Amino acid sequence: MNKNNRKEHLYFAAFKLFLTKQYDAVSISDIEKESGMTRGAITYYSQSKRGLFYDVVKHFIIDTQNIENKVKYAAAKTLKDFIEAYVTGCQDTMNRLDYIDKSVQNASSAYMSLILQICRFFPDLHDKYIENRNKEMALWIKIIQKAIDSHEVKDGISIVSMAKNFMNIFYGQSYLDSLSMGLNTVELKVQMMSLYNLLKI
């Protein structure tokens, strides 16, 4: 296993543990057992459990939720195209969560719980999470404005409110579905397209 694969393996093993337990309940011994790596090998990649938690959260949550990584939207010419790309990006994220060992019951719910721990341990990562959300909001605003300018959707709507509505559909659906089996991207698309159909000309 090369260095990059070993690092990815360690991050993945630690991610599973941090999903199933609170940060304080995960020990280095747990990480050794889950990863099959020695303490020395683990500290080669992260000097401490806290450092590993930081790296894992950044890798699997912060970087994943960056809209530029989450959605391949460059080819989207319309708001409808963007919605399609957005839902596909969400499904890709869910597919990555499917790789988590089945011992993690409702990985989506655990994922949301892990997000809530970020603020407690790493305010700077929480700030990055908010920055990602603001960047995503700015992109929705830009896409909706373009849709108005091209006469794809009605003029006279509140662009900021509509951007918030699309984002709230995602966050609301994510929260509701986290209580069961994880984000249902089919339903997410239905809800987003319902809003789109109210707006289109």
C-alpha positions as CSV (number, residue, x, y, z in Angstrom):
1,M,0.0,0.0,0.0
2,N,1.6,3.3,-1.0
3,K,1.7,6.4,1.3
4,N,-1.4,8.1,-0.2
5,N,-3.4,4.9,0.1
6,R,-2.2,4.4,3.7
7,K,-3.2,7.9,4.5
8,E,-6.6,7.5,2.9
9,H,-7.1,4.2,4.7
10,L,-6.3,5.8,8.0
11,Y,-8.6,8.7,7.4
12,F,-11.4,6.4,6.3
13,A,-11.0,4.2,9.4
14,A,-10.9,7.2,11.7
15,F,-13.9,8.7,10.0
16,K,-16.0,5.6,10.7
17,L,-15.0,5.8,14.4
18,F,-15.8,9.5,14.7
19,L,-19.2,8.8,13.0
20,T,-20.1,6.1,15.4
21,K,-18.8,7.7,18.6
22,Q,-18.4,11.2,20.0
23,Y,-14.8,12.6,19.7
24,D,-14.1,12.1,23.4
25,A,-15.1,8.4,23.2
26,V,-12.6,7.5,20.5
27,S,-9.2,6.5,21.6
28,I,-5.9,6.1,19.7
29,S,-6.2,2.4,20.5
30,D,-9.6,2.3,18.8
31,I,-8.0,3.9,15.7
32,E,-5.1,1.4,15.8
33,K,-7.6,-1.5,15.9
34,E,-9.9,-0.1,13.2
35,S,-7.1,0.9,10.8
36,G,-4.8,-2.0,11.5
37,M,-2.0,0.5,11.7
38,T,0.6,1.0,14.5
39,R,0.6,4.1,16.7
40,G,3.8,5.1,15.0
41,A,2.2,4.9,11.6
42,I,-0.8,6.9,12.7
43,T,1.3,9.7,14.2
44,Y,3.3,9.8,11.0
45,Y,0.2,11.2,9.3
46,S,-1.3,13.1,12.4
47,Q,0.6,14.0,15.5
48,S,-2.4,13.6,17.8
49,K,-6.0,12.3,17.9
50,R,-7.1,16.0,17.8
51,G,-5.0,16.6,14.7
52,L,-6.4,13.4,13.1
53,F,-10.0,14.5,13.9
54,Y,-9.3,17.9,12.3
55,D,-7.8,16.3,9.1
56,V,-10.6,13.8,8.8
57,V,-13.4,16.4,9.3
58,K,-11.7,18.7,6.8
59,H,-11.3,15.9,4.3
60,F,-14.7,14.2,4.5
61,I,-16.9,17.2,5.5
62,I,-15.5,20.6,4.8
63,D,-13.8,19.8,1.5
64,T,-16.7,17.6,0.4
65,Q,-19.3,20.3,1.1
66,N,-17.3,22.9,-0.8
67,I,-19.7,23.6,-3.7
68,E,-16.8,23.4,-6.2
69,N,-16.2,19.8,-5.1
70,K,-19.8,18.9,-4.4
71,V,-21.3,19.8,-7.7
72,K,-20.0,19.6,-11.2
73,Y,-21.9,22.7,-12.5
74,A,-19.5,24.1,-15.1
75,A,-21.6,22.7,-18.0
76,A,-24.9,23.9,-16.5
77,K,-26.4,26.5,-18.9
78,T,-29.8,26.8,-17.2
79,L,-31.2,26.8,-13.7
80,K,-32.7,23.4,-14.5
81,D,-29.3,22.1,-15.6
82,F,-27.9,23.4,-12.3
83,I,-30.6,21.6,-10.3
84,E,-29.8,18.4,-12.1
85,A,-26.1,18.8,-11.4
86,Y,-26.7,19.7,-7.8
87,V,-28.8,16.6,-7.1
88,T,-26.2,14.4,-8.9
89,G,-23.5,15.9,-6.7
90,C,-25.6,15.2,-3.6
91,Q,-26.1,11.6,-4.8
92,D,-22.3,11.2,-5.3
93,T,-21.8,12.3,-1.7
94,M,-24.3,9.8,-0.5
95,N,-22.6,7.1,-2.6
96,R,-19.3,7.9,-0.8
97,L,-21.1,7.5,2.5
98,D,-22.3,4.1,1.3
99,Y,-18.7,2.9,1.5
100,I,-18.8,3.3,5.3
101,D,-18.9,-0.1,7.0
102,K,-22.5,-1.3,7.6
103,S,-21.8,-1.2,11.4
104,V,-22.5,2.5,11.1
105,Q,-26.2,2.6,11.4
106,N,-27.7,5.5,9.4
107,A,-24.4,7.0,8.3
108,S,-26.3,10.1,7.2
109,S,-27.5,10.9,10.7
110,A,-24.1,10.2,12.1
111,Y,-22.6,12.5,9.5
112,M,-24.9,15.4,10.7
113,S,-24.0,14.6,14.3
114,L,-20.3,14.9,13.4
115,I,-21.0,18.3,11.7
116,L,-22.4,19.5,15.1
117,Q,-19.2,18.6,16.8
118,I,-17.1,20.8,14.5
119,C,-18.0,24.0,16.3
120,R,-17.1,22.6,19.7
121,F,-13.6,21.4,18.7
122,F,-12.6,23.6,15.8
123,P,-14.2,27.0,15.4
124,D,-12.0,27.6,12.4
125,L,-13.4,24.6,10.6
126,H,-16.9,25.8,11.6
127,D,-16.0,29.1,9.9
128,K,-14.9,27.2,6.8
129,Y,-18.2,25.3,6.8
130,I,-20.1,28.7,7.0
131,E,-17.9,30.0,4.2
132,N,-18.8,27.0,2.1
133,R,-22.5,27.6,2.7
134,N,-22.1,31.3,1.8
135,K,-20.2,30.4,-1.4
136,E,-23.0,28.1,-2.3
137,M,-25.6,30.8,-1.6
138,A,-23.7,33.2,-3.9
139,L,-23.7,30.6,-6.6
140,W,-27.5,30.0,-6.4
141,I,-28.0,33.7,-6.6
142,K,-25.8,33.9,-9.7
143,I,-27.6,31.0,-11.4
144,I,-31.1,32.4,-10.6
145,Q,-30.1,35.9,-11.8
146,K,-28.8,34.3,-15.1
147,A,-32.1,32.4,-15.4
148,I,-34.1,35.7,-15.0
149,D,-31.8,37.4,-17.6
150,S,-32.3,34.6,-20.1
151,H,-36.1,34.6,-19.5
152,E,-36.0,31.0,-18.2
153,V,-37.8,32.0,-15.0
154,K,-40.1,34.9,-14.0
155,D,-38.7,38.4,-13.3
156,G,-39.8,40.3,-10.2
157,I,-39.0,37.5,-7.8
158,S,-36.7,38.0,-4.8
159,I,-33.5,36.3,-6.0
160,V,-32.0,36.0,-2.5
161,S,-35.2,34.5,-1.1
162,M,-35.3,32.0,-4.0
163,A,-31.7,31.0,-3.4
164,K,-32.5,30.5,0.3
165,N,-35.5,28.4,-0.7
166,F,-33.5,26.1,-2.8
167,M,-30.8,25.7,-0.1
168,N,-33.5,25.2,2.5
169,I,-35.0,22.4,0.5
170,F,-31.6,20.7,0.6
171,Y,-31.0,21.3,4.3
172,G,-34.5,20.4,5.3
173,Q,-34.6,17.2,3.2
174,S,-31.1,16.3,4.6
175,Y,-32.3,16.7,8.2
176,L,-35.7,14.9,7.7
177,D,-34.0,12.0,5.9
178,S,-31.2,11.8,8.4
179,L,-33.8,10.6,10.9
180,S,-34.5,7.6,8.7
181,M,-32.1,6.1,6.1
182,G,-30.2,9.1,4.7
183,L,-30.8,11.8,2.0
184,N,-33.4,10.7,-0.6
185,T,-32.0,12.5,-3.7
186,V,-35.1,11.4,-5.7
187,E,-37.3,13.4,-3.3
188,L,-34.8,16.2,-3.2
189,K,-35.0,16.5,-7.0
190,V,-38.9,16.4,-6.8
191,Q,-38.9,19.2,-4.3
192,M,-36.4,21.4,-6.2
193,M,-38.2,20.8,-9.5
194,S,-41.5,21.8,-7.9
195,L,-40.0,25.1,-6.9
196,Y,-38.4,25.5,-10.3
197,N,-41.8,24.8,-12.1
198,L,-43.4,27.6,-10.0
199,L,-40.7,30.0,-11.3
200,K,-40.3,29.1,-14.9
201,I,-41.9,31.0,-17.7
